[in-house]
Amino acid sequence: MKRFLVMLGISLLVAGGLLSLNAEAYSATSGRVQGLDRDLIRDAQRQLKGLGYNPGAVDGNIGPQTAAALRAYQQAYRLPETGRLDETTLRSILPERFEASRTPLDLSNREVLQQAQRQLKALGFNPGATDGTFGPQTEAALRGYQQAHRLPQTGRLDEVTLRSLLPEKREGVLR
């Protein structure tokens, strides 16, 4: 009888839409992956597997093993470690599927650019002088960093690159 009441309660919650039986994954824009995005998840799982991160079954679902593989990938590529297939991670894993971010850094903010140049230099990408001036050497260093970290290769200090290069500078710098 007790089991019956529990099953009845769960059934009512599901029927009322208050409880979903589906495991929900997260995507770039809306937060939740719709049914059509399973192909995108499968592509990301294939890419993770090809890069040596074991996402488990390539089934279009983000389960615990895929989430762990995503966290390992995010850590290795200096991305925010969410364990989700968020926009930054999708752009890194599947750059060919996404247009490069069109939100460039406000280059009047020389201090941020100078910090980015210092970080690039520390990581072995030579931006030239760390003077907060955006020139061809800084652009080349950014392209090298973006390529090494599987980011869209814009050569600009766009949002995705900034989040990867200077994670502490996430808010209030762009636009």
C-alpha positions in Angstrom: 0.0 0.0 0.0 2.8 2.4 0.9 4.6 1.6 -2.3 1.4 2.3 -4.2 0.9 5.7 -2.6 4.5 6.7 -3.4 4.1 5.6 -7.1 0.8 7.5 -7.3 2.4 10.6 -5.8 5.3 10.4 -8.3 2.8 9.8 -11.2 0.8 12.9 -10.2 4.0 15.1 -10.0 5.1 13.9 -13.5 1.6 14.3 -15.0 1.4 17.8 -13.5 4.8 18.7 -15.0 6.4 19.4 -11.7 8.9 16.5 -12.0 10.7 15.6 -15.1 11.9 12.1 -15.7 14.5 13.3 -18.2 18.0 14.1 -17.1 18.5 17.7 -18.3 21.7 18.9 -19.9 22.8 22.4 -20.4 23.6 24.2 -23.6 25.0 27.4 -24.9 22.0 29.7 -25.0 18.9 28.6 -23.2 20.4 26.7 -20.4 18.6 23.4 -21.3 19.3 21.2 -24.2 16.2 20.5 -26.3 15.6 17.1 -27.9 17.1 18.4 -31.2 20.4 19.1 -29.4 21.2 15.5 -28.7 23.3 15.5 -31.9 25.3 18.4 -30.5 25.9 16.5 -27.3 26.9 13.4 -29.3 29.4 15.5 -31.3 30.8 16.9 -28.1 31.1 13.4 -26.6 32.9 12.1 -29.7 35.3 15.0 -29.5 35.9 14.4 -25.8 36.6 10.8 -26.5 38.9 11.7 -29.4 40.9 14.0 -27.1 41.4 11.3 -24.5 38.6 12.2 -22.1 36.2 9.3 -21.5 32.6 10.5 -21.6 31.2 7.0 -21.5 28.6 6.1 -24.1 28.2 8.5 -27.0 24.4 8.7 -26.5 23.5 12.3 -26.5 22.9 12.4 -22.8 25.0 14.2 -20.2 25.3 11.7 -17.4 27.9 11.6 -14.6 30.7 10.2 -16.7 30.2 12.8 -19.4 30.1 15.6 -16.8 33.3 14.3 -15.3 35.0 14.3 -18.7 33.7 17.8 -19.3 35.2 19.0 -16.0 38.5 17.4 -16.8 38.5 19.0 -20.3 37.6 22.4 -18.8 40.4 22.1 -16.2 42.9 21.2 -18.9 41.9 24.0 -21.2 41.6 26.6 -18.4 37.8 27.0 -18.8 35.3 27.5 -16.0 34.9 24.0 -14.4 31.1 23.5 -14.6 30.8 19.9 -15.8 28.2 21.3 -18.2 28.2 21.8 -21.9 28.0 25.6 -21.5 28.7 28.1 -24.3 32.4 28.5 -23.5 32.9 24.8 -23.5 30.9 24.2 -26.6 32.9 26.9 -28.4 36.1 25.3 -27.3 35.2 21.6 -28.1 33.4 22.3 -31.3 34.8 25.7 -32.6 33.7 25.0 -36.2 30.0 25.0 -35.1 30.1 28.4 -33.7 30.8 31.8 -35.0 33.5 33.6 -33.1 32.3 35.9 -30.4 31.8 39.4 -31.9 32.1 41.2 -28.6 35.6 42.5 -28.6 37.3 44.0 -25.5 37.0 47.7 -25.1 40.5 48.4 -26.0 40.5 51.7 -24.0 40.8 49.3 -21.0 44.6 49.1 -21.3 45.0 47.5 -17.9 43.1 44.4 -18.8 44.9 44.1 -22.1 48.2 44.6 -20.2 47.2 41.7 -17.8 46.3 39.6 -20.8 49.7 40.3 -22.4 51.5 39.4 -19.1 49.5 36.1 -18.9 50.2 35.3 -22.6 53.9 35.9 -22.0 53.9 33.7 -18.8 52.2 30.9 -20.8 54.9 31.1 -23.6 52.9 33.1 -26.1 55.0 36.2 -27.0 52.7 39.3 -27.3 55.7 41.7 -27.5 55.7 44.5 -25.1 53.3 44.3 -22.2 52.2 47.9 -22.7 48.4 47.5 -23.0 48.6 48.3 -26.7 47.0 45.9 -29.2 49.4 45.3 -32.0 50.2 42.5 -34.5 52.4 40.6 -32.0 49.6 40.6 -29.4 47.2 39.4 -32.1 49.5 36.6 -33.1 50.0 35.6 -29.5 46.2 35.5 -28.9 45.8 33.3 -32.1 48.4 30.9 -30.8 46.8 30.8 -27.3 43.3 30.3 -28.9 44.6 27.5 -31.1 46.4 25.7 -28.2 43.3 26.0 -26.1 40.8 25.1 -28.8 39.1 28.4 -28.8 37.7 30.2 -31.9 40.8 31.7 -33.5 39.9 35.4 -33.8 43.2 37.0 -32.7 41.1 39.3 -30.5 40.6 39.4 -26.8 37.0 38.4 -27.1 34.8 37.2 -24.3 35.6 33.5 -24.7 39.3 34.1 -24.8 39.2 36.5 -21.9 37.3 34.0 -19.7 39.9 31.4 -20.5 43.0 33.6 -20.2 42.0 35.7 -17.2 39.2 33.8 -15.4 39.1 36.5 -12.6 38.1 39.2 -15.2 34.7 37.6 -16.1 32.4 40.5 -15.4 32.3 44.2 -16.3 35.2 44.3 -18.7 33.5 43.7 -22.0 31.5 46.3 -24.0 
